[in-house]
Amino acid sequence: MTALRLAAPPADLDAEAEHADPSRGRWSQTDLLLAQSIDAVNRLGHYYALVNTSGGKRPDPPTPVPRPGIRPAADRPRISRAAAETLFQIINGTPAPPP
């Protein structure tokens, strides 16, 4: 990828950069660590708010920083109760019930 980028004419790179969507590209390890740090700080702030909230509506949990290639939690399929029970049995070493 680096060799292709270095071989591309500057005009092509400028044209691609104008229409690029950074959220769809690859992230470096530094980008991922930064996103994890932001999420951790946001969770700590949420926990602080939960502990110091008496009565009334509890604050909503923070939304994680979107990462490329990972769908938001609302878009992910949920595991069924039966599938979760089977998985739990397999993890604990008990035989799974027949399907």
BADOKOL-718961 format. One line per field, with one value per residue: residue number from 1; residue in one letter; chain; x, z, y of N, C-alpha, C in turn. Coordinates in Angstrom, 2 decimals. Example, Ala and Ser with C-alpha at 12.3 -4.5 7.8 and 13.67 -1.06 7.14 Angstrom:
<sites>
i 1;2
aa A;S
ch A;A
npx 13.19;12.85
npz 7.80;7.08
npy -5.69;-2.25
capx 12.30;13.67
capz 7.80;7.14
capy -4.50;-1.06
cpx 13.20;12.90
cpz 7.80;7.87
cpy -3.30;0.03
</sites>
This chain:
<sites>
i 1;2;3;4;5;6;7;8;9;10;11;12;13;14;15;16;17;18;19;20;21;22;23;24;25;26;27;28;29;30;31;32;33;34;35;36;37;38;39;40;41;42;43;44;45;46;47;48;49;50;51;52;53;54;55;56;57;58;59;60;61;62;63;64;65;66;67;68;69;70;71;72;73;74;75;76;77;78;79;80;81;82;83;84;85;86;87;88;89;90;91;92;93;94;95;96;97;98;99
aa M;T;A;L;R;L;A;A;P;P;A;D;L;D;A;E;A;E;H;A;D;P;S;R;G;R;W;S;Q;T;D;L;L;L;A;Q;S;I;D;A;V;N;R;L;G;H;Y;Y;A;L;V;N;T;S;G;G;K;R;P;D;P;P;T;P;V;P;R;P;G;I;R;P;A;A;D;R;P;R;I;S;R;A;A;A;E;T;L;F;Q;I;I;N;G;T;P;A;P;P;P
ch A;A;A;A;A;A;A;A;A;A;A;A;A;A;A;A;A;A;A;A;A;A;A;A;A;A;A;A;A;A;A;A;A;A;A;A;A;A;A;A;A;A;A;A;A;A;A;A;A;A;A;A;A;A;A;A;A;A;A;A;A;A;A;A;A;A;A;A;A;A;A;A;A;A;A;A;A;A;A;A;A;A;A;A;A;A;A;A;A;A;A;A;A;A;A;A;A;A;A
npx 0.83;1.95;3.95;2.39;1.08;3.23;4.05;2.01;0.78;0.92;-1.42;-3.42;-3.44;-4.31;-6.89;-8.11;-7.96;-9.75;-12.29;-12.22;-13.21;-12.42;-13.32;-13.74;-11.36;-8.24;-7.06;-4.33;-2.28;-1.89;-4.10;-6.18;-5.55;-5.87;-8.61;-9.56;-8.67;-10.17;-12.74;-12.48;-12.12;-14.56;-16.28;-15.49;-16.31;-19.04;-19.54;-18.90;-20.94;-23.13;-22.71;-22.98;-25.57;-28.67;-31.69;-34.26;-33.72;-31.33;-28.12;-27.49;-25.41;-22.12;-21.56;-19.48;-16.41;-16.65;-15.32;-13.47;-14.95;-16.41;-19.61;-22.16;-23.50;-26.28;-26.85;-25.88;-26.46;-28.43;-27.81;-29.70;-31.65;-31.59;-29.34;-27.38;-27.49;-26.62;-24.02;-22.96;-23.01;-21.19;-18.83;-18.45;-17.88;-19.83;-21.88;-23.48;-26.97;-28.80;-29.58
npz 0.00;0.79;-1.15;-3.45;-2.83;-2.70;-5.33;-6.68;-8.56;-7.35;-7.91;-8.17;-5.54;-4.15;-5.23;-4.34;-1.58;-1.15;-1.31;0.56;3.24;6.45;8.48;7.32;6.67;7.36;10.71;12.68;15.22;17.19;16.78;17.49;20.19;21.21;20.80;22.55;24.95;25.06;25.24;27.73;29.50;29.09;30.09;32.79;33.54;33.23;35.18;37.45;37.35;37.71;40.32;41.76;41.37;42.71;42.88;40.42;36.84;35.53;34.08;30.60;29.24;27.83;24.31;22.46;20.74;17.28;15.40;12.48;10.38;12.34;13.32;14.80;18.10;18.10;15.57;15.46;15.33;17.81;20.22;20.67;23.49;23.86;22.32;23.75;26.18;25.35;24.49;26.95;28.34;26.79;27.20;29.92;29.99;30.08;28.45;25.47;24.83;22.55;19.22
npy -1.19;1.21;1.54;1.83;4.19;5.96;5.89;7.09;9.88;13.29;14.78;12.83;11.84;14.10;14.39;12.03;12.44;14.50;13.33;11.37;9.22;9.23;7.54;5.10;4.01;2.23;1.99;3.09;1.52;3.40;5.10;3.34;2.83;5.40;5.79;3.81;4.91;7.28;6.17;4.89;7.07;8.35;6.36;6.34;8.90;8.53;6.54;8.03;9.93;8.23;7.26;9.60;10.39;10.78;9.31;10.04;10.29;8.14;8.76;8.17;5.56;6.22;6.59;4.49;5.38;5.38;2.70;1.73;-0.70;-1.97;-2.57;-0.49;-1.20;-1.39;-2.31;-4.85;-8.38;-10.05;-12.61;-15.56;-16.69;-19.48;-20.18;-18.80;-20.19;-22.75;-22.11;-21.28;-23.73;-25.22;-23.75;-24.15;-26.83;-28.77;-31.17;-30.15;-29.72;-31.84;-30.65
capx 0.00;2.84;4.60;1.40;0.84;4.42;4.16;0.87;1.03;0.33;-2.78;-4.31;-3.55;-5.16;-8.27;-8.61;-8.07;-10.95;-13.50;-11.95;-13.94;-11.45;-13.91;-13.79;-10.00;-7.56;-6.54;-3.05;-2.39;-2.03;-5.49;-7.01;-5.27;-6.48;-10.05;-9.78;-8.48;-11.35;-13.85;-12.26;-12.40;-16.02;-16.91;-15.23;-17.22;-20.38;-19.60;-18.93;-22.29;-24.03;-22.50;-23.40;-26.95;-29.60;-33.06;-34.41;-33.26;-29.90;-27.54;-27.26;-23.99;-21.53;-21.43;-18.06;-15.88;-16.82;-14.11;-13.74;-15.20;-17.20;-20.94;-22.66;-24.14;-27.69;-26.94;-25.37;-27.49;-28.43;-27.81;-30.94;-31.50;-31.20;-27.95;-26.55;-27.43;-25.77;-22.65;-22.57;-22.73;-19.96;-17.71;-18.27;-17.48;-20.94;-22.31;-24.57;-28.14;-28.93;-30.39
capz 0.00;0.84;-2.45;-4.39;-2.48;-3.07;-6.79;-7.25;-8.79;-6.32;-8.29;-7.82;-4.09;-3.75;-5.62;-3.42;-0.23;-1.09;-1.16;1.48;4.50;7.38;9.33;6.60;6.40;8.42;11.83;13.22;16.60;17.99;16.68;18.28;21.61;21.55;20.90;23.80;26.05;25.08;25.76;29.17;30.20;29.04;31.02;34.15;33.76;33.38;36.50;38.44;37.32;38.30;41.77;42.37;41.02;43.66;42.37;39.09;35.67;35.49;32.79;29.60;29.08;26.68;23.05;22.13;19.53;16.17;14.80;11.13;10.22;13.45;13.31;16.12;18.86;17.72;14.28;15.57;15.69;19.19;20.38;21.30;24.85;23.72;21.85;24.87;27.14;24.75;24.56;28.36;28.67;26.11;27.87;31.24;29.83;30.14;27.08;24.95;24.49;21.10;18.57
capy 0.00;2.38;1.66;2.38;5.60;6.74;5.93;7.83;11.31;14.14;15.19;11.72;11.79;15.23;14.08;11.00;12.99;15.35;12.53;10.26;9.14;8.64;6.50;3.83;3.55;1.50;2.79;2.63;1.08;4.61;5.53;2.43;3.08;6.68;5.56;3.08;5.86;8.16;5.38;4.66;8.33;8.56;5.42;6.82;10.03;7.96;5.91;9.13;10.50;7.24;7.23;10.86;10.69;10.18;9.40;10.62;9.55;7.85;9.16;7.12;5.25;6.89;5.86;4.31;5.99;4.43;2.16;1.24;-2.12;-2.49;-1.98;-0.07;-2.28;-1.49;-3.00;-6.22;-9.36;-10.50;-14.05;-16.01;-17.24;-20.89;-20.21;-18.36;-21.30;-23.78;-21.59;-21.33;-25.13;-25.62;-23.09;-24.76;-28.21;-29.71;-31.44;-29.33;-30.53;-32.06;-29.60
cpx 0.88;3.51;3.64;1.16;2.02;4.55;3.05;1.26;0.33;-1.11;-3.79;-4.52;-4.46;-6.63;-8.88;-8.84;-9.33;-12.20;-13.32;-12.81;-13.02;-12.02;-13.94;-12.40;-9.43;-7.07;-5.20;-3.28;-2.55;-3.47;-6.40;-6.80;-5.89;-7.99;-10.39;-9.64;-9.68;-12.54;-13.71;-12.57;-13.90;-16.75;-16.70;-16.13;-18.65;-20.54;-19.67;-20.33;-23.29;-23.93;-23.05;-24.81;-27.86;-31.02;-33.09;-33.85;-31.75;-29.35;-27.32;-25.77;-23.43;-21.48;-19.95;-17.68;-16.04;-15.46;-14.43;-13.93;-16.02;-18.55;-21.34;-23.44;-25.60;-27.87;-26.50;-26.49;-27.32;-28.46;-29.11;-30.64;-31.02;-29.75;-26.99;-26.40;-26.53;-24.30;-22.13;-22.21;-21.42;-18.73;-17.41;-17.97;-18.60;-21.40;-23.51;-25.76;-28.21;-29.84;-31.81
cpz 0.00;-0.50;-3.48;-4.11;-2.90;-4.58;-7.43;-7.47;-7.73;-6.64;-7.94;-6.32;-3.58;-4.06;-4.68;-2.02;-0.08;-0.80;-0.17;2.73;5.52;8.23;8.65;6.33;7.56;9.49;12.26;14.66;17.52;17.96;17.54;19.78;22.07;21.70;22.19;25.00;26.18;25.66;27.26;29.97;30.21;29.99;32.47;34.49;33.98;34.75;37.60;38.51;37.95;39.82;42.44;41.98;42.03;43.14;40.97;38.01;35.72;34.12;31.88;29.50;27.83;25.46;22.73;20.85;18.40;15.61;13.41;11.11;11.34;13.45;14.70;16.79;18.45;16.42;14.35;15.91;17.13;19.22;21.10;22.68;24.77;23.26;22.96;25.90;26.62;24.83;25.98;28.77;28.03;26.81;29.21;31.17;29.97;28.72;26.68;24.63;22.98;20.48;18.28
cpy 1.26;2.60;2.25;3.86;6.47;6.88;6.77;9.30;12.15;14.58;14.10;11.64;12.91;14.97;13.04;11.55;13.85;14.55;11.37;10.36;8.47;7.52;5.14;3.27;2.77;2.46;2.21;2.16;2.29;5.12;4.66;2.64;4.40;6.53;4.81;4.01;6.80;7.42;5.16;5.92;8.60;7.62;5.86;8.00;9.54;7.32;6.97;9.73;9.53;7.23;8.48;11.29;10.00;10.39;9.98;9.73;9.37;8.26;7.95;6.82;5.93;5.99;5.71;5.04;4.99;3.99;1.64;-0.27;-2.74;-1.79;-1.53;-1.21;-2.46;-2.28;-4.46;-7.19;-9.82;-12.03;-14.45;-16.59;-18.70;-21.01;-19.79;-19.48;-22.42;-23.35;-21.65;-22.76;-25.61;-25.02;-23.74;-26.25;-29.22;-29.98;-30.59;-30.22;-30.73;-31.01;-30.04
</sites>
